[in-house]
Amino acid sequence: MAELKYKFTNDVLFKWLFTRHQDLLKRLVAGMLGIALDSIKEFVVTNPDIPPEAVGEKFCRLDINMTVDGQRIDLEMQVSNEGDYPLRSLYYWAREFSSALKEGGEYIDLPRTIVISILAFKEFECEEFYSEYKALEVTRHTLLTDSFCLKYYELPKLPEVTDATDELKLWLNLFSAKTEEDLKRIEAMGVSIMKQAIGAYRTVTATAEFREIERLRSRARSNEASALGNARRKEKAEIARNAIGMGMDTDTIVKLTGLTREEAEALRDSDK
């Protein structure tokens, strides 16, 4: 099987594709909000650009922010499970919600704010691929306000779709595609919006502009991983030196730090 060079879970590709093909984005968001496409009267992407200088920054986010009929929508594609995503998505919601209050504005004017997260990993201990969280009273389950909403789609839990009329599952299966064969299988279902999305994908990934932005992003990821690895090695070495100073034997130090015996012994020799 020919693996895709650029998968839909690639954050640069995801933003580039959907901000340049906003008809596709509008269709996707309508499905994720559970509303009819023709019911949307206002649809504005508020952060359509990807500044090349920002792509190399450590904390660069490539989310898509939208205003949809007065609601604030933040669409996130998240590939790496760093163990803190629910808190991060709550922070994203709080930032979007609080920034909507203008100086001198009234709290009553704060918009409904929704963070939609597409996750390339399993996050919750449930079988369902879709989870939605709102602000409810814990015993009566009454809604405090509809201003708060977090939606999560966990791609690894998604069943292979066979129903060509289930458009939302088709989108999610497209985002899960890993090979050319996966794309061809979805194309073969004959759904025009999927053919349109795959055609847009092929056009975008062939452009030199996208490939350069992705190259910069990939280099930033590698630099970040390298820096993190160096920091962890230094931390392990410091723990090992402290353990050596306390008279611990090499086997204990290996178990404590995850260093190899050779690395632990080298640190012991260097401190003599």
RASUL-V959596 format. One record per residue. N is the residue number from 1. PSI is psi in degrees with one decimal (999 if undefined). OMEGA is omega in whole degrees, -180 to 180 (none if undefined). NEAR is the number of other ideal C-beta (glycine too) atoms within 12 Angstrom. Layout:
[[N | PSI | OMEGA | NEAR] [N | PSI | OMEGA | NEAR]]
//
This chain:
[[1 | 136.9 | 180 | 12] [2 | 110.5 | -179 | 12] [3 | 142.5 | 179 | 13] [4 | 132.9 | 177 | 25] [5 | -39.1 | 179 | 19] [6 | 116.7 | 179 | 30] [7 | 157.7 | -179 | 28] [8 | -20.9 | 178 | 39] [9 | -8.8 | 174 | 30] [10 | 120.4 | -173 | 33] [11 | -35.1 | 177 | 34] [12 | -48.7 | 180 | 40] [13 | -45.9 | -177 | 37] [14 | -48.4 | -179 | 41] [15 | -43.1 | -178 | 38] [16 | -46.4 | -178 | 35] [17 | -50.8 | -171 | 41] [18 | -21.8 | 175 | 39] [19 | -19.7 | 177 | 30] [20 | -11.3 | 175 | 25] [21 | 71.8 | -172 | 28] [22 | -16.3 | 173 | 23] [23 | -37.9 | 176 | 21] [24 | -42.5 | -180 | 36] [25 | -44.6 | 180 | 35] [26 | -41.4 | 179 | 32] [27 | -44.1 | 179 | 30] [28 | -48.4 | -177 | 40] [29 | -38.4 | 177 | 36] [30 | -43.3 | 179 | 27] [31 | -40.5 | -179 | 28] [32 | -26.6 | 176 | 36] [33 | -11.8 | -180 | 27] [34 | 35.6 | -179 | 17] [35 | 160.0 | 179 | 21] [36 | 139.8 | -179 | 14] [37 | -42.8 | -176 | 22] [38 | -2.6 | 176 | 10] [39 | -13.4 | -178 | 15] [40 | 119.0 | 179 | 26] [41 | -29.2 | 180 | 15] [42 | 125.9 | 179 | 17] [43 | 108.2 | -176 | 28] [44 | 124.8 | 171 | 23] [45 | 120.4 | -173 | 28] [46 | -8.9 | 177 | 22] [47 | 63.8 | -173 | 23] [48 | -16.2 | -172 | 21] [49 | 155.3 | 172 | 18] [50 | 91.4 | -179 | 33] [51 | 125.1 | -179 | 16] [52 | -34.7 | -178 | 20] [53 | -22.3 | -179 | 12] [54 | -24.1 | -175 | 20] [55 | -32.1 | -179 | 29] [56 | -2.6 | -179 | 24] [57 | 145.8 | -175 | 19] [58 | -41.4 | -174 | 15] [59 | 27.7 | 178 | 11] [60 | 126.7 | 175 | 22] [61 | 139.1 | -180 | 29] [62 | 48.2 | 176 | 36] [63 | 171.5 | 176 | 34] [64 | 117.5 | 179 | 43] [65 | 134.4 | -178 | 34] [66 | 155.4 | 165 | 37] [67 | 121.2 | -178 | 25] [68 | 105.5 | -179 | 34] [69 | 47.9 | 176 | 22] [70 | -10.9 | 178 | 20] [71 | 147.2 | 172 | 31] [72 | 125.8 | -179 | 37] [73 | 129.1 | 176 | 42] [74 | 114.8 | -179 | 42] [75 | 121.6 | -176 | 41] [76 | 136.2 | 168 | 34] [77 | 117.8 | -175 | 35] [78 | 119.0 | -177 | 34] [79 | -46.0 | -173 | 27] [80 | 132.9 | 175 | 20] [81 | 103.1 | -179 | 19] [82 | 9.6 | 173 | 15] [83 | 3.5 | -176 | 10] [84 | 19.6 | -170 | 14] [85 | -39.8 | 178 | 29] [86 | -40.7 | 178 | 22] [87 | -39.0 | 179 | 14] [88 | -43.4 | -180 | 27] [89 | -32.9 | 175 | 34] [90 | -39.6 | 177 | 23] [91 | -43.0 | 178 | 19] [92 | -43.8 | 179 | 31] [93 | -47.7 | -177 | 36] [94 | -39.5 | 180 | 22] [95 | -44.5 | 179 | 20] [96 | -43.5 | -177 | 37] [97 | -48.8 | -175 | 29] [98 | -31.6 | -179 | 18] [99 | -10.9 | 179 | 19] [100 | -15.0 | -179 | 26] [101 | 109.8 | -180 | 20] [102 | 157.8 | 179 | 12] [103 | 126.7 | -179 | 7] [104 | 0.7 | -179 | 7] [105 | 167.7 | 180 | 13] [106 | 144.6 | 179 | 10] [107 | -31.7 | -178 | 14] [108 | -20.2 | -178 | 9] [109 | -4.0 | 179 | 14] [110 | 134.1 | -175 | 24] [111 | 159.2 | 169 | 31] [112 | 131.1 | -176 | 26] [113 | 127.8 | -175 | 36] [114 | 128.5 | 171 | 38] [115 | 119.9 | 178 | 41] [116 | 119.2 | -177 | 43] [117 | 124.3 | 173 | 38] [118 | 116.4 | -171 | 41] [119 | 131.8 | 178 | 36] [120 | 18.2 | -180 | 31] [121 | 164.4 | 177 | 24] [122 | 131.5 | -178 | 20] [123 | -39.9 | -172 | 32] [124 | 151.4 | -180 | 23] [125 | 68.6 | 178 | 9] [126 | 163.7 | 180 | 13] [127 | -26.5 | -175 | 13] [128 | 141.7 | 179 | 16] [129 | -13.1 | -178 | 29] [130 | 130.7 | 176 | 28] [131 | 140.6 | 179 | 25] [132 | 130.5 | -178 | 24] [133 | 135.0 | 177 | 22] [134 | 174.6 | -180 | 22] [135 | 102.6 | -177 | 21] [136 | 148.4 | 171 | 16] [137 | 136.9 | -166 | 11] [138 | -24.4 | 180 | 8] [139 | -40.0 | -179 | 6] [140 | -16.3 | 179 | 8] [141 | 28.8 | 176 | 10] [142 | 147.0 | -176 | 12] [143 | 125.4 | 177 | 15] [144 | -48.3 | 180 | 14] [145 | 149.2 | 177 | 18] [146 | 9.6 | -180 | 17] [147 | -18.9 | -176 | 27] [148 | 126.8 | 177 | 27] [149 | 128.2 | 175 | 34] [150 | 123.9 | 180 | 35] [151 | 135.1 | -179 | 31] [152 | 133.2 | 174 | 34] [153 | 115.5 | -177 | 39] [154 | 104.7 | -174 | 29] [155 | -37.5 | -179 | 33] [156 | -19.2 | -179 | 22] [157 | -4.8 | -173 | 24] [158 | 127.8 | 175 | 27] [159 | 154.8 | 177 | 18] [160 | 128.0 | -175 | 20] [161 | 137.2 | 176 | 26] [162 | -12.7 | -179 | 14] [163 | 110.1 | -177 | 14] [164 | -11.3 | -180 | 20] [165 | -10.3 | -180 | 14] [166 | 83.7 | -171 | 19] [167 | -39.2 | -178 | 28] [168 | -43.9 | 178 | 31] [169 | -32.4 | 176 | 29] [170 | -44.9 | 176 | 34] [171 | -47.9 | -176 | 36] [172 | -36.3 | 174 | 35] [173 | -35.2 | 176 | 33] [174 | -43.0 | 179 | 42] [175 | -23.8 | 179 | 43] [176 | -8.9 | -175 | 34] [177 | 133.6 | 180 | 36] [178 | -19.0 | -176 | 24] [179 | 165.4 | 174 | 16] [180 | -34.4 | 179 | 21] [181 | -36.6 | 177 | 15] [182 | -43.4 | 179 | 27] [183 | -42.9 | -179 | 31] [184 | -35.4 | 179 | 19] [185 | -41.5 | 180 | 25] [186 | -40.6 | 178 | 35] [187 | -38.6 | -176 | 26] [188 | -15.3 | 179 | 15] [189 | -12.5 | 172 | 26] [190 | 21.4 | 180 | 13] [191 | 119.4 | -171 | 26] [192 | -38.7 | -177 | 16] [193 | -31.6 | 177 | 30] [194 | -39.4 | 176 | 37] [195 | -39.3 | 179 | 22] [196 | -44.0 | -179 | 23] [197 | -42.2 | 180 | 33] [198 | -37.8 | 176 | 34] [199 | -41.8 | 178 | 20] [200 | -39.1 | 177 | 31] [201 | -46.4 | -178 | 36] [202 | -37.3 | 179 | 23] [203 | -47.2 | -178 | 19] [204 | -47.5 | -175 | 31] [205 | -12.5 | 178 | 29] [206 | -8.9 | -176 | 15] [207 | 143.2 | 179 | 20] [208 | -33.8 | -178 | 11] [209 | -47.0 | 178 | 18] [210 | -44.6 | -177 | 31] [211 | -34.2 | 179 | 20] [212 | -43.3 | 177 | 18] [213 | -42.2 | 179 | 32] [214 | -35.3 | 177 | 32] [215 | -43.7 | 179 | 19] [216 | -40.6 | 180 | 24] [217 | -42.1 | -180 | 34] [218 | -41.3 | 178 | 22] [219 | -40.0 | 178 | 19] [220 | -40.7 | 178 | 26] [221 | -43.5 | -179 | 25] [222 | -42.6 | 179 | 15] [223 | -40.5 | 180 | 18] [224 | -43.2 | 179 | 21] [225 | -40.0 | 179 | 16] [226 | -43.5 | 180 | 14] [227 | -39.7 | 179 | 15] [228 | -40.7 | 178 | 17] [229 | -42.3 | 178 | 14] [230 | -41.9 | -180 | 14] [231 | -39.8 | 180 | 14] [232 | -39.8 | 178 | 17] [233 | -40.7 | 178 | 20] [234 | -39.1 | 179 | 17] [235 | -43.4 | 179 | 18] [236 | -41.5 | -179 | 24] [237 | -39.4 | -180 | 25] [238 | -41.4 | 178 | 19] [239 | -42.5 | -179 | 26] [240 | -42.9 | 180 | 35] [241 | -40.9 | 177 | 26] [242 | -40.5 | 180 | 18] [243 | -39.5 | 177 | 26] [244 | -42.1 | 179 | 29] [245 | -25.7 | 179 | 15] [246 | 0.4 | 176 | 13] [247 | 16.5 | -180 | 11] [248 | 148.5 | 179 | 21] [249 | 165.9 | -174 | 17] [250 | -41.0 | -179 | 24] [251 | -41.7 | 180 | 15] [252 | -40.1 | 180 | 18] [253 | -39.5 | 178 | 32] [254 | -45.3 | 180 | 24] [255 | -37.2 | -176 | 17] [256 | -38.6 | -170 | 22] [257 | -22.5 | -175 | 28] [258 | 3.1 | 175 | 17] [259 | 159.4 | 172 | 30] [260 | 164.6 | 177 | 18] [261 | -39.9 | -179 | 19] [262 | -42.0 | -180 | 13] [263 | -41.9 | -180 | 23] [264 | -43.1 | 179 | 30] [265 | -36.7 | 179 | 20] [266 | -39.2 | 178 | 19] [267 | -37.5 | 178 | 30] [268 | -42.8 | 179 | 24] [269 | -37.5 | -177 | 14] [270 | -21.9 | -179 | 13] [271 | 0.7 | -179 | 17] [272 | 999 | none | 10]]
//
